[in-house]
Amino acid sequence: MKNRKTIYIAKELQDTLAEIVMSMRNRDMTIGIYVENIILHHLETYKDEINRLAEIKFKKLL
């Protein structure tokens, strides 16, 4: 098992995610795995923008 950390989200969002995961009918899918996949997709999709903003921030610190 991977190292895992707890994150806190609104109860309403957790309920929505639980409904989505249950509707997938995949016994291996959990809310945690689903959220991790969403975050990984987001980071991959926006990595150039994230890196650009990080570079701007770093330059401002110097």
C-alpha positions, 0 to 999 in steps of 0.5 A: 500500500502506498503512503497516504495522507488525509485531506478534508473536503466538505461533506456535500462534496464527499457525498457527491463523490461517493455517489459517482464512485458507487455508480461506476460499479467498480469494486476497486474504486474508492473515493480516495483513488477517484480524487487522486486520479482527478488531481493527477489529471489536473496536474498533468493538464495544467503542468505548464501553467503551474510551472510558469506560475512557480517560476514567476513566484520564484523570480519575485522572491529573488 
